[in-house]
Amino acid sequence: MIILGLILLILGYVAGISLLYYIGAILLIVGVVLLVLGRTGRAVGGRPHWF
């Protein structure tokens, strides 16, 4: 999710499409939050590990 967010963020910035830019930023933030929650040992979505 983090990689997809980065790709959309870069494509949105280069192409000048603000919708891709915002979707990429949201996916990047959600991916980082899930990564941090998974690293701290909290169950994310009912799973003990988030891969």
PDB file of N, H, CA, C and O in Angstrom:
ATOM      1  N   MET A   1       0.823  -1.176   0.000  1.00  0.00           N
ATOM      2  CA  MET A   1       0.000   0.000   0.000  1.00  0.00           C
ATOM      3  C   MET A   1       0.876   1.252   0.000  1.00  0.00           C
ATOM      4  O   MET A   1       0.534   2.271  -0.601  1.00  0.00           O
ATOM      5  N   ILE A   2       1.990   1.152   0.676  1.00  0.00           N
ATOM      6  H   ILE A   2       2.268   0.325   1.164  1.00  0.00           H
ATOM      7  CA  ILE A   2       2.900   2.295   0.711  1.00  0.00           C
ATOM      8  C   ILE A   2       3.495   2.540  -0.674  1.00  0.00           C
ATOM      9  O   ILE A   2       3.599   3.686  -1.111  1.00  0.00           O
ATOM     10  N   ILE A   3       3.880   1.484  -1.354  1.00  0.00           N
ATOM     11  H   ILE A   3       3.796   0.553  -0.998  1.00  0.00           H
ATOM     12  CA  ILE A   3       4.473   1.625  -2.685  1.00  0.00           C
ATOM     13  C   ILE A   3       3.450   2.165  -3.679  1.00  0.00           C
ATOM     14  O   ILE A   3       3.772   3.031  -4.492  1.00  0.00           O
ATOM     15  N   LEU A   4       2.229   1.664  -3.618  1.00  0.00           N
ATOM     16  H   LEU A   4       1.967   0.960  -2.958  1.00  0.00           H
ATOM     17  CA  LEU A   4       1.172   2.164  -4.505  1.00  0.00           C
ATOM     18  C   LEU A   4       0.893   3.633  -4.221  1.00  0.00           C
ATOM     19  O   LEU A   4       0.689   4.417  -5.147  1.00  0.00           O
ATOM     20  N   GLY A   5       0.882   4.009  -2.946  1.00  0.00           N
ATOM     21  H   GLY A   5       1.048   3.371  -2.193  1.00  0.00           H
ATOM     22  CA  GLY A   5       0.687   5.407  -2.583  1.00  0.00           C
ATOM     23  C   GLY A   5       1.781   6.299  -3.134  1.00  0.00           C
ATOM     24  O   GLY A   5       1.508   7.393  -3.628  1.00  0.00           O
ATOM     25  N   LEU A   6       3.030   5.832  -3.050  1.00  0.00           N
ATOM     26  H   LEU A   6       3.252   4.944  -2.649  1.00  0.00           H
ATOM     27  CA  LEU A   6       4.142   6.611  -3.599  1.00  0.00           C
ATOM     28  C   LEU A   6       4.039   6.761  -5.112  1.00  0.00           C
ATOM     29  O   LEU A   6       4.282   7.839  -5.654  1.00  0.00           O
ATOM     30  N   ILE A   7       3.679   5.676  -5.789  1.00  0.00           N
ATOM     31  H   ILE A   7       3.482   4.800  -5.349  1.00  0.00           H
ATOM     32  CA  ILE A   7       3.551   5.723  -7.254  1.00  0.00           C
ATOM     33  C   ILE A   7       2.457   6.701  -7.661  1.00  0.00           C
ATOM     34  O   ILE A   7       2.659   7.521  -8.557  1.00  0.00           O
ATOM     35  N   LEU A   8       1.303   6.620  -7.011  1.00  0.00           N
ATOM     36  H   LEU A   8       1.139   5.954  -6.283  1.00  0.00           H
ATOM     37  CA  LEU A   8       0.215   7.537  -7.349  1.00  0.00           C
ATOM     38  C   LEU A   8       0.555   8.976  -6.991  1.00  0.00           C
ATOM     39  O   LEU A   8       0.172   9.906  -7.701  1.00  0.00           O
ATOM     40  N   LEU A   9       1.272   9.157  -5.894  1.00  0.00           N
ATOM     41  H   LEU A   9       1.583   8.401  -5.317  1.00  0.00           H
ATOM     42  CA  LEU A   9       1.678  10.494  -5.488  1.00  0.00           C
ATOM     43  C   LEU A   9       2.608  11.113  -6.524  1.00  0.00           C
ATOM     44  O   LEU A   9       2.445  12.277  -6.890  1.00  0.00           O
ATOM     45  N   ILE A  10       3.571  10.347  -6.994  1.00  0.00           N
ATOM     46  H   ILE A  10       3.703   9.401  -6.697  1.00  0.00           H
ATOM     47  CA  ILE A  10       4.515  10.847  -7.997  1.00  0.00           C
ATOM     48  C   ILE A  10       3.815  11.081  -9.334  1.00  0.00           C
ATOM     49  O   ILE A  10       4.038  12.102  -9.985  1.00  0.00           O
ATOM     50  N   LEU A  11       2.963  10.131  -9.745  1.00  0.00           N
ATOM     51  H   LEU A  11       2.781   9.301  -9.217  1.00  0.00           H
ATOM     52  CA  LEU A  11       2.241  10.305 -11.015  1.00  0.00           C
ATOM     53  C   LEU A  11       1.322  11.518 -10.973  1.00  0.00           C
ATOM     54  O   LEU A  11       1.233  12.267 -11.946  1.00  0.00           O
ATOM     55  N   GLY A  12       0.649  11.709  -9.868  1.00  0.00           N
ATOM     56  H   GLY A  12       0.721  11.101  -9.078  1.00  0.00           H
ATOM     57  CA  GLY A  12      -0.237  12.858  -9.734  1.00  0.00           C
ATOM     58  C   GLY A  12       0.519  14.174  -9.767  1.00  0.00           C
ATOM     59  O   GLY A  12       0.041  15.159 -10.328  1.00  0.00           O
ATOM     60  N   TYR A  13       1.702  14.188  -9.163  1.00  0.00           N
ATOM     61  H   TYR A  13       2.090  13.387  -8.706  1.00  0.00           H
ATOM     62  CA  TYR A  13       2.509  15.410  -9.156  1.00  0.00           C
ATOM     63  C   TYR A  13       3.069  15.716 -10.543  1.00  0.00           C
ATOM     64  O   TYR A  13       3.028  16.858 -11.001  1.00  0.00           O
ATOM     65  N   VAL A  14       3.593  14.682 -11.205  1.00  0.00           N
ATOM     66  H   VAL A  14       3.627  13.755 -10.833  1.00  0.00           H
ATOM     67  CA  VAL A  14       4.202  14.882 -12.522  1.00  0.00           C
ATOM     68  C   VAL A  14       3.145  15.216 -13.574  1.00  0.00           C
ATOM     69  O   VAL A  14       3.347  16.109 -14.397  1.00  0.00           O
ATOM     70  N   ALA A  15       2.024  14.505 -13.548  1.00  0.00           N
ATOM     71  H   ALA A  15       1.859  13.779 -12.880  1.00  0.00           H
ATOM     72  CA  ALA A  15       0.988  14.714 -14.558  1.00  0.00           C
ATOM     73  C   ALA A  15       0.094  15.908 -14.236  1.00  0.00           C
ATOM     74  O   ALA A  15      -0.664  16.362 -15.093  1.00  0.00           O
ATOM     75  N   GLY A  16       0.174  16.407 -13.036  1.00  0.00           N
ATOM     76  H   GLY A  16       0.790  16.038 -12.340  1.00  0.00           H
ATOM     77  CA  GLY A  16      -0.653  17.554 -12.668  1.00  0.00           C
ATOM     78  C   GLY A  16      -2.093  17.181 -12.372  1.00  0.00           C
ATOM     79  O   GLY A  16      -2.980  18.032 -12.435  1.00  0.00           O
ATOM     80  N   ILE A  17      -2.333  15.924 -12.051  1.00  0.00           N
ATOM     81  H   ILE A  17      -1.613  15.232 -12.000  1.00  0.00           H
ATOM     82  CA  ILE A  17      -3.688  15.460 -11.739  1.00  0.00           C
ATOM     83  C   ILE A  17      -3.821  15.420 -10.218  1.00  0.00           C
ATOM     84  O   ILE A  17      -3.246  14.558  -9.552  1.00  0.00           O
ATOM     85  N   SER A  18      -4.576  16.352  -9.693  1.00  0.00           N
ATOM     86  H   SER A  18      -5.044  17.051 -10.234  1.00  0.00           H
ATOM     87  CA  SER A  18      -4.656  16.482  -8.244  1.00  0.00           C
ATOM     88  C   SER A  18      -5.365  15.303  -7.584  1.00  0.00           C
ATOM     89  O   SER A  18      -5.073  14.979  -6.433  1.00  0.00           O
ATOM     90  N   LEU A  19      -6.287  14.660  -8.289  1.00  0.00           N
ATOM     91  H   LEU A  19      -6.524  14.924  -9.224  1.00  0.00           H
ATOM     92  CA  LEU A  19      -7.001  13.514  -7.710  1.00  0.00           C
ATOM     93  C   LEU A  19      -6.032  12.367  -7.420  1.00  0.00           C
ATOM     94  O   LEU A  19      -6.098  11.761  -6.350  1.00  0.00           O
ATOM     95  N   LEU A  20      -5.141  12.065  -8.352  1.00  0.00           N
ATOM     96  H   LEU A  20      -5.087  12.557  -9.221  1.00  0.00           H
ATOM     97  CA  LEU A  20      -4.135  11.026  -8.118  1.00  0.00           C
ATOM     98  C   LEU A  20      -3.205  11.414  -6.981  1.00  0.00           C
ATOM     99  O   LEU A  20      -2.791  10.563  -6.193  1.00  0.00           O
ATOM    100  N   TYR A  21      -2.881  12.678  -6.895  1.00  0.00           N
ATOM    101  H   TYR A  21      -3.217  13.369  -7.534  1.00  0.00           H
ATOM    102  CA  TYR A  21      -2.000  13.169  -5.843  1.00  0.00           C
ATOM    103  C   TYR A  21      -2.631  12.949  -4.467  1.00  0.00           C
ATOM    104  O   TYR A  21      -1.958  12.486  -3.546  1.00  0.00           O
ATOM    105  N   TYR A  22      -3.916  13.278  -4.319  1.00  0.00           N
ATOM    106  H   TYR A  22      -4.463  13.655  -5.067  1.00  0.00           H
ATOM    107  CA  TYR A  22      -4.593  13.120  -3.031  1.00  0.00           C
ATOM    108  C   TYR A  22      -4.816  11.654  -2.681  1.00  0.00           C
ATOM    109  O   TYR A  22      -4.648  11.262  -1.526  1.00  0.00           O
ATOM    110  N   ILE A  23      -5.188  10.848  -3.654  1.00  0.00           N
ATOM    111  H   ILE A  23      -5.325  11.166  -4.592  1.00  0.00           H
ATOM    112  CA  ILE A  23      -5.382   9.414  -3.399  1.00  0.00           C
ATOM    113  C   ILE A  23      -4.052   8.771  -2.997  1.00  0.00           C
ATOM    114  O   ILE A  23      -4.014   7.937  -2.091  1.00  0.00           O
ATOM    115  N   GLY A  24      -2.978   9.151  -3.657  1.00  0.00           N
ATOM    116  H   GLY A  24      -3.008   9.828  -4.393  1.00  0.00           H
ATOM    117  CA  GLY A  24      -1.659   8.638  -3.311  1.00  0.00           C
ATOM    118  C   GLY A  24      -1.248   9.028  -1.906  1.00  0.00           C
ATOM    119  O   GLY A  24      -0.681   8.217  -1.173  1.00  0.00           O
ATOM    120  N   ALA A  25      -1.528  10.262  -1.528  1.00  0.00           N
ATOM    121  H   ALA A  25      -1.988  10.921  -2.124  1.00  0.00           H
ATOM    122  CA  ALA A  25      -1.187  10.719  -0.181  1.00  0.00           C
ATOM    123  C   ALA A  25      -1.985   9.960   0.877  1.00  0.00           C
ATOM    124  O   ALA A  25      -1.444   9.586   1.917  1.00  0.00           O
ATOM    125  N   ILE A  26      -3.260   9.735   0.613  1.00  0.00           N
ATOM    126  H   ILE A  26      -3.700  10.039  -0.232  1.00  0.00           H
ATOM    127  CA  ILE A  26      -4.105   9.004   1.562  1.00  0.00           C
ATOM    128  C   ILE A  26      -3.628   7.567   1.696  1.00  0.00           C
ATOM    129  O   ILE A  26      -3.526   7.055   2.810  1.00  0.00           O
ATOM    130  N   LEU A  27      -3.331   6.903   0.573  1.00  0.00           N
ATOM    131  H   LEU A  27      -3.414   7.319  -0.332  1.00  0.00           H
ATOM    132  CA  LEU A  27      -2.838   5.528   0.638  1.00  0.00           C
ATOM    133  C   LEU A  27      -1.498   5.446   1.357  1.00  0.00           C
ATOM    134  O   LEU A  27      -1.246   4.494   2.097  1.00  0.00           O
ATOM    135  N   LEU A  28      -0.652   6.423   1.147  1.00  0.00           N
ATOM    136  H   LEU A  28      -0.857   7.196   0.546  1.00  0.00           H
ATOM    137  CA  LEU A  28       0.641   6.445   1.817  1.00  0.00           C
ATOM    138  C   LEU A  28       0.473   6.583   3.327  1.00  0.00           C
ATOM    139  O   LEU A  28       1.144   5.887   4.089  1.00  0.00           O
ATOM    140  N   ILE A  29      -0.406   7.466   3.763  1.00  0.00           N
ATOM    141  H   ILE A  29      -0.951   8.031   3.144  1.00  0.00           H
ATOM    142  CA  ILE A  29      -0.636   7.661   5.193  1.00  0.00           C
ATOM    143  C   ILE A  29      -1.246   6.416   5.824  1.00  0.00           C
ATOM    144  O   ILE A  29      -0.825   6.000   6.904  1.00  0.00           O
ATOM    145  N   VAL A  30      -2.234   5.819   5.162  1.00  0.00           N
ATOM    146  H   VAL A  30      -2.576   6.156   4.285  1.00  0.00           H
ATOM    147  CA  VAL A  30      -2.864   4.603   5.690  1.00  0.00           C
ATOM    148  C   VAL A  30      -1.845   3.466   5.752  1.00  0.00           C
ATOM    149  O   VAL A  30      -1.825   2.707   6.722  1.00  0.00           O
ATOM    150  N   GLY A  31      -1.020   3.344   4.750  1.00  0.00           N
ATOM    151  H   GLY A  31      -1.036   3.960   3.963  1.00  0.00           H
ATOM    152  CA  GLY A  31       0.003   2.301   4.743  1.00  0.00           C
ATOM    153  C   GLY A  31       0.999   2.461   5.875  1.00  0.00           C
ATOM    154  O   GLY A  31       1.385   1.478   6.507  1.00  0.00           O
ATOM    155  N   VAL A  32       1.416   3.687   6.136  1.00  0.00           N
ATOM    156  H   VAL A  32       1.102   4.485   5.622  1.00  0.00           H
ATOM    157  CA  VAL A  32       2.363   3.937   7.226  1.00  0.00           C
ATOM    158  C   VAL A  32       1.712   3.664   8.579  1.00  0.00           C
ATOM    159  O   VAL A  32       2.350   3.104   9.470  1.00  0.00           O
ATOM    160  N   VAL A  33       0.448   4.053   8.741  1.00  0.00           N
ATOM    161  H   VAL A  33      -0.070   4.508   8.017  1.00  0.00           H
ATOM    162  CA  VAL A  33      -0.256   3.785   9.999  1.00  0.00           C
ATOM    163  C   VAL A  33      -0.387   2.284  10.232  1.00  0.00           C
ATOM    164  O   VAL A  33      -0.157   1.810  11.345  1.00  0.00           O
ATOM    165  N   LEU A  34      -0.752   1.534   9.201  1.00  0.00           N
ATOM    166  H   LEU A  34      -0.939   1.919   8.297  1.00  0.00           H
ATOM    167  CA  LEU A  34      -0.862   0.086   9.343  1.00  0.00           C
ATOM    168  C   LEU A  34       0.494  -0.548   9.637  1.00  0.00           C
ATOM    169  O   LEU A  34       0.584  -1.498  10.414  1.00  0.00           O
ATOM    170  N   LEU A  35       1.543  -0.022   9.017  1.00  0.00           N
ATOM    171  H   LEU A  35       1.469   0.750   8.386  1.00  0.00           H
ATOM    172  CA  LEU A  35       2.881  -0.535   9.283  1.00  0.00           C
ATOM    173  C   LEU A  35       3.286  -0.301  10.736  1.00  0.00           C
ATOM    174  O   LEU A  35       3.826  -1.195  11.387  1.00  0.00           O
ATOM    175  N   VAL A  36       3.025   0.897  11.236  1.00  0.00           N
ATOM    176  H   VAL A  36       2.586   1.623  10.707  1.00  0.00           H
ATOM    177  CA  VAL A  36       3.374   1.214  12.622  1.00  0.00           C
ATOM    178  C   VAL A  36       2.562   0.363  13.590  1.00  0.00           C
ATOM    179  O   VAL A  36       3.108  -0.150  14.567  1.00  0.00           O
ATOM    180  N   LEU A  37       1.272   0.209  13.336  1.00  0.00           N
ATOM    181  H   LEU A  37       0.829   0.627  12.543  1.00  0.00           H
ATOM    182  CA  LEU A  37       0.440  -0.620  14.212  1.00  0.00           C
ATOM    183  C   LEU A  37       0.892  -2.070  14.196  1.00  0.00           C
ATOM    184  O   LEU A  37       0.906  -2.729  15.236  1.00  0.00           O
ATOM    185  N   GLY A  38       1.255  -2.562  13.040  1.00  0.00           N
ATOM    186  H   GLY A  38       1.244  -2.027  12.196  1.00  0.00           H
ATOM    187  CA  GLY A  38       1.729  -3.937  12.946  1.00  0.00           C
ATOM    188  C   GLY A  38       3.057  -4.142  13.643  1.00  0.00           C
ATOM    189  O   GLY A  38       3.298  -5.196  14.230  1.00  0.00           O
ATOM    190  N   ARG A  39       3.926  -3.137  13.582  1.00  0.00           N
ATOM    191  H   ARG A  39       3.730  -2.281  13.105  1.00  0.00           H
ATOM    192  CA  ARG A  39       5.241  -3.239  14.217  1.00  0.00           C
ATOM    193  C   ARG A  39       5.162  -3.167  15.730  1.00  0.00           C
ATOM    194  O   ARG A  39       6.021  -3.713  16.423  1.00  0.00           O
ATOM    195  N   THR A  40       4.137  -2.497  16.254  1.00  0.00           N
ATOM    196  H   THR A  40       3.439  -2.054  15.691  1.00  0.00           H
ATOM    197  CA  THR A  40       4.018  -2.371  17.702  1.00  0.00           C
ATOM    198  C   THR A  40       3.380  -3.591  18.338  1.00  0.00           C
ATOM    199  O   THR A  40       3.287  -3.673  19.563  1.00  0.00           O
ATOM    200  N   GLY A  41       2.940  -4.539  17.524  1.00  0.00           N
ATOM    201  H   GLY A  41       3.015  -4.472  16.529  1.00  0.00           H
ATOM    202  CA  GLY A  41       2.380  -5.769  18.066  1.00  0.00           C
ATOM    203  C   GLY A  41       0.874  -5.746  18.224  1.00  0.00           C
ATOM    204  O   GLY A  41       0.300  -6.700  18.749  1.00  0.00           O
ATOM    205  N   ARG A  42       0.223  -4.694  17.788  1.00  0.00           N
ATOM    206  H   ARG A  42       0.689  -3.919  17.362  1.00  0.00           H
ATOM    207  CA  ARG A  42      -1.239  -4.629  17.884  1.00  0.00           C
ATOM    208  C   ARG A  42      -1.862  -5.417  16.727  1.00  0.00           C
ATOM    209  O   ARG A  42      -1.338  -5.427  15.613  1.00  0.00           O
ATOM    210  N   ALA A  43      -2.972  -6.065  17.009  1.00  0.00           N
ATOM    211  H   ALA A  43      -3.398  -6.057  17.914  1.00  0.00           H
ATOM    212  CA  ALA A  43      -3.689  -6.794  15.962  1.00  0.00           C
ATOM    213  C   ALA A  43      -4.377  -5.791  15.039  1.00  0.00           C
ATOM    214  O   ALA A  43      -5.113  -4.916  15.495  1.00  0.00           O
ATOM    215  N   VAL A  44      -4.132  -5.926  13.753  1.00  0.00           N
ATOM    216  H   VAL A  44      -3.534  -6.636  13.382  1.00  0.00           H
ATOM    217  CA  VAL A  44      -4.724  -5.023  12.765  1.00  0.00           C
ATOM    218  C   VAL A  44      -5.703  -5.828  11.929  1.00  0.00           C
ATOM    219  O   VAL A  44      -5.304  -6.778  11.256  1.00  0.00           O
ATOM    220  N   GLY A  45      -6.969  -5.466  11.961  1.00  0.00           N
ATOM    221  H   GLY A  45      -7.294  -4.695  12.508  1.00  0.00           H
ATOM    222  CA  GLY A  45      -7.993  -6.164  11.188  1.00  0.00           C
ATOM    223  C   GLY A  45      -8.207  -7.602  11.669  1.00  0.00           C
ATOM    224  O   GLY A  45      -8.557  -8.475  10.876  1.00  0.00           O
ATOM    225  N   GLY A  46      -8.000  -7.846  12.952  1.00  0.00           N
ATOM    226  H   GLY A  46      -7.715  -7.136  13.597  1.00  0.00           H
ATOM    227  CA  GLY A  46      -8.195  -9.178  13.489  1.00  0.00           C
ATOM    228  C   GLY A  46      -7.013 -10.104  13.288  1.00  0.00           C
ATOM    229  O   GLY A  46      -7.074 -11.279  13.651  1.00  0.00           O
ATOM    230  N   ARG A  47      -5.940  -9.588  12.715  1.00  0.00           N
ATOM    231  H   ARG A  47      -5.890  -8.634  12.420  1.00  0.00           H
ATOM    232  CA  ARG A  47      -4.746 -10.404  12.456  1.00  0.00           C
ATOM    233  C   ARG A  47      -3.621  -9.929  13.374  1.00  0.00           C
ATOM    234  O   ARG A  47      -3.442  -8.728  13.576  1.00  0.00           O
ATOM    235  N   PRO A  48      -2.872 -10.867  13.922  1.00  0.00           N
ATOM    236  CA  PRO A  48      -1.768 -10.458  14.782  1.00  0.00           C
ATOM    237  C   PRO A  48      -0.622  -9.814  13.998  1.00  0.00           C
ATOM    238  O   PRO A  48       0.143  -9.029  14.557  1.00  0.00           O
ATOM    239  N   HIS A  49      -0.500 -10.136  12.717  1.00  0.00           N
ATOM    240  H   HIS A  49      -1.122 -10.774  12.263  1.00  0.00           H
ATOM    241  CA  HIS A  49       0.552  -9.563  11.870  1.00  0.00           C
ATOM    242  C   HIS A  49      -0.087  -9.021  10.601  1.00  0.00           C
ATOM    243  O   HIS A  49      -1.010  -9.624  10.054  1.00  0.00           O
ATOM    244  N   TRP A  50       0.403  -7.894  10.144  1.00  0.00           N
ATOM    245  H   TRP A  50       1.153  -7.404  10.588  1.00  0.00           H
ATOM    246  CA  TRP A  50      -0.095  -7.307   8.915  1.00  0.00           C
ATOM    247  C   TRP A  50       1.003  -7.385   7.868  1.00  0.00           C
ATOM    248  O   TRP A  50       2.053  -6.758   8.010  1.00  0.00           O
ATOM    249  N   PHE A  51       0.758  -8.160   6.812  1.00  0.00           N
ATOM    250  H   PHE A  51      -0.094  -8.670   6.697  1.00  0.00           H
ATOM    251  CA  PHE A  51       1.755  -8.334   5.768  1.00  0.00           C
ATOM    252  C   PHE A  51       1.287  -7.674   4.502  1.00  0.00           C
ATOM    253  O   PHE A  51       1.990  -7.708   3.492  1.00  0.00           O
TER     254      PHE A  51
END
